[in-house]
Amino acid sequence: MKYISTRGQVEAKGFVDTVLMGLADDGGLMIPQEIPAVTAGQLEQWKKLSYEELFLAIFSLYSNDEIPADDLKAMVSRSYASFRSPEVAPVVKLKDNQYVLELFHGPTFAFKDVALQYIGEFYSYVSRTRGEIIHILGATSGDTGAAAIQGVRGKEGIKISILHPHQKVSKVQELQMTTAADDNVLNLSVKGNFDDCQKVIKELFADLDFKAKHHLRAINSINFVRILAQTVYYFYAYLHLEAADQQKKVNFIVPSGNFGNVFSGYLAKKMGLPVHKLIIATNENNILERFVTTGEYQPGEFKSTHSPSMDIQVASNFERYLYYLMGEDATKVSAYMNQLQTEGRIVISPEDLKRVQEEFAAYGAGNDECLEVIGRYQKDTGYLLDPHTACGITAYERFSGEGEVGITLATAHPAKFDEAIALTGIKQEFPEEISQLFSKTQHQEVVDFDKEEIVRQLVAFYGN
Ligand SMILES: *Cc1c(COP(=O)(O)O)cnc(C)c1O
């Protein structure tokens, strides 16, 4: 399997080089040259597999044996050893036709751990076997940073710098990132919002000289390996539904920001997983909802909501989907992305919009709806939803049809977002791993949203 760019200007690359490249050198995103098909027979066999075995089965379709099987197996096993659930991603039935897929049993209590624990192992492996210098650089709306730091803190040969929006992440997210005292971790708290942080990162990765000189590696979902690691739990969830429910139309409801998680679901669907619809749930930052309902993709005004990890206006992975929507035509994608850059919006044709709506539905939950759903589910089912998952449940309720089953991805544990939970009047107990964070010392540099200052900090940290 080779990998190419959505903008068509990068020579085809192998799996490891694709992961190391992160953002494609032509400014696009890397994608597999063709998507491997999974047959019904294979799916049937996969029912017997553990989460880790399923991970290996799916990865083997993409990784060309570039990593020897035994090494890969050991990496995957170490990645998921830190999860509090042996199942990694348990499927929980809330009501008839309604499941949640719990993705928050990793070390930092959000779904980002599922892919980032593996990426930490991957970079460590590449550093050891190829002698590559690894300087991870990323922007976070809170959860990616925490998970990435947890994945590589203290690992030899790796340095990690994370930009997060100053005081726009939850307290627990901030603590998870800044209480890592290891020398190889730098937290920059940027006086701006997530889109500002992501913009600086994208510019630094697009500066190929800077990227090469400082050995920059990506952990954001611009990196294909993250997308791939996340497809595993879509398969796992489907295979663990009650047998009768597998016969129904199965929808996945995905709390979304950067379009990474839902793109993983799209990839699973394209591989042959029988998914009826992918339902995109957002909060009041609803660019994706507007796109699916009107065909116009235009970043709007940034809003701070109860689900800060989805406070995003520019959804990086949208470009990957656009590539498939345009019939894998890199020229068309490049033209659209240029237009987005120069005019600030793009509009797809009515025929294309029809195809979007055959695969997706989307709903942006308001702040009040989110809190109402949290309170109601706690009362009716005893299940405490985090605010991101609650946006997902709101979308589920809006779109669930006759004869359909919905699996809502529970992307975070409620203890991570107690600011929102407290507003519902519910008092929750924190898991020990979270309550102990409050007594630790924080390490972070607060900086202006100023690319030069950020670069100065990074260069000083890299020491070259
Ligand atoms: C990152 C995140 C999301 C959004 O995922 P994307 O892949 O960016 O769409 C949703 N919920 C939580 C809790 C997150 O951390």
The ligand as an SDF file (V2000), in Angstrom:
LIG
                    3D

 15 15  0  0  0  0  0  0  0  0999 V2000
  -11.2140   15.7940   20.0050 C   0  0  0  0  0  0  0  0  0  0  0  0
  -12.5500   15.5600   20.5820 C   0  0  0  0  0  0  0  0  0  0  0  0
  -13.6990   15.5570   19.7870 C   0  0  0  0  0  0  0  0  0  0  0  0
  -13.6570   15.9000   18.3100 C   0  0  0  0  0  0  0  0  0  0  0  0
  -12.9930   14.9170   17.5420 O   0  0  0  0  0  0  0  0  0  0  0  0
  -12.4720   15.2740   16.0660 P   0  0  0  0  0  0  0  0  0  0  0  0
  -11.7130   14.0800   15.6300 O   0  0  0  0  0  0  0  0  0  0  0  0
  -11.6170   16.4830   16.2010 O   0  0  0  0  0  0  0  0  0  0  0  0
  -13.6820   15.5260   15.2370 O   0  0  0  0  0  0  0  0  0  0  0  0
  -14.9030   15.2500   20.3860 C   0  0  0  0  0  0  0  0  0  0  0  0
  -14.9890   14.9770   21.7160 N   0  0  0  0  0  0  0  0  0  0  0  0
  -13.9050   14.9740   22.5000 C   0  0  0  0  0  0  0  0  0  0  0  0
  -14.0790   14.6930   23.9540 C   0  0  0  0  0  0  0  0  0  0  0  0
  -12.6530   15.2450   21.9730 C   0  0  0  0  0  0  0  0  0  0  0  0
  -11.5710   15.2290   22.7610 O   0  0  0  0  0  0  0  0  0  0  0  0
  1  2  1  0
  2  3  1  0
  2 14  2  0
  3  4  1  0
  3 10  2  0
  4  5  1  0
  5  6  1  0
  6  7  2  0
  6  8  1  0
  6  9  1  0
 10 11  1  0
 11 12  2  0
 12 13  1  0
 12 14  1  0
 14 15  1  0
M  END
$$$$
